[in-house]
Every structure is written in structure tokens, then in C-alpha cells.
Amino acid sequence: MAHGVVTRLRLISNAVPSAVDADYAEGVPSLEGESADPPKSQREPTDALLVEQALEGAQWAEEALYRRHYRFAFGRAARLLPADPELEDIVQDAFFEALSKLPSLDNGQAFQAWLGKIIVFQVSRRLRRRRLLVRLGLRSRQVWDPDTVISRQASPETRAEIHQMYAVLERLPPEMRLALLLHRAEGLTLPEVASQLGLSLATTKRRLQAAERAVAEGKAAR
């Protein structure tokens, strides 16, 4: 797949701003290879129809799914792993897995939610691997500057809070980090977070509460 996505992250500001969102310039990469144009009657097909056509071998349908959901996929990955050098690889791996496993998708109209879950899995796998390598002394803890993803229009107070939150998140176990970011950065409800993580609602609540406590304690310690 081609590369060259131009990304820009901006702050989502609520009463207590604590998340970053992704906004993108033009230039969504294309799937490799030539794609046949869809029939004129299918210029604006639903995801369900695109999945159905892709399962029948229509390459244009795979291309359409990729182009339609690329920004969503990259945005989710970027909020879970801001300014990470592997963001594009995560997105490409997620699409490859999603398109390869389309026969296992029961509801084609739910393609985006399913793709989002695969993104979460890809991020979780990388976080776990990196955490293990750090423990073994084979990798140093990743250090990144939150200012690279915070809007220039953000207030000093907001910038400070973003710095504090991500400083704590870097030290949390992957499952706690992802639960918190899916809830606060992605705006998902607790049942939605549980579904994305493949966990029970009770387990998700416990992990989210533990993450919230860690962030609060990190702020109090500063």
C-alpha cells in the first residue's frame, strides 16, 4: 500500500480537556494494484453491500472500504499511540487482517466497529511487546513530546493536563491505558469499551477505575 498520509492532531476541549483527536489533510493511501470501478448503481453503497461484494471477489469493494474507513482507523490508532512511528504499519496491518477475515464478520454494516476493535488489538499487541522488551533491558522506554499532537490554540492549563495524563499513561499496563483512552479520548461508553477490548463490563470498569486513580495520583504528585 502507498504511504504519504499527512496528519495533524488537534485538541478536543471539554470541561476538563483530556484527549486529542486526529484531523487529516488530503491524501489517503491507496490499496496496491489496479481496482476496477464499481457499477454506477453502486457509487454510494452501504458497508454491508461493500462487504458482500468484497466477499464475492470485487476488488473495487475492498478499495472502497479502505478509502471510506482509513481516516477513522488512523485517527483511532493516533489517539491510542500519539506520534508513534508505527502508526501507518498498525493501520495497514489492521486493514489486511480485516479484509482477510471478512467471512467471519456476521454484520457487514458493522465493519467500522469491527475494524476499530482490530486497531485496538494491534495497538495492544505492540504495547505488550514493548513493555516486555523494556523489562528485559532490550528497549528503552519510549519518550515523545505531547506538544507534537496538541493544538497550538490550547491553553497552558490544557497543555499541562495533557502532559500529565500521558506521562502517567506511559507507565500503565496496556489494558488500563487502552480502557482509559477509549473512554476519554474516543468517547466510547463503558459497554462499547468492554466490547472493543473483548472484556466483561465488570472487568472494564475495574481497569478504568484503576487507570483514573493512577492519573489522579500522578497529578497530585506534581
JOLIN-V662645 format. One record per pair of residues at least 24 apart in sequence whose C-alpha atoms are under 7 Angstrom apart, sorted by sequence separation. I is the first residue (numbers start at 1). J is the second residue. If there is no record, write none. Layout:
i = <I;I>
j = <J;J>
This chain:
i = <5;35;36;94;4;35;94;179;3;2;1;2;91;94;179;180;1;2;90;179;1;2;1;176;180;31;90;176;177;176;28;77;69;73;73;128;55;127;168;55;124;165;168;22;21;164;22;51;21;20;48;47;48;47;47;82;117;80;80;79;20;10;11;9;10;11;9;10;17;9;11;18;18;19;20;18;19>
j = <29;59;60;118;29;60;119;204;29;29;29;30;119;122;207;208;30;31;119;208;31;32;32;207;211;63;122;208;211;211;67;119;112;116;119;174;102;174;215;103;174;215;218;75;75;219;78;108;79;79;108;108;109;109;111;149;196;178;181;185;150;149;150;149;150;151;150;151;158;151;154;161;162;184;185;184;185>
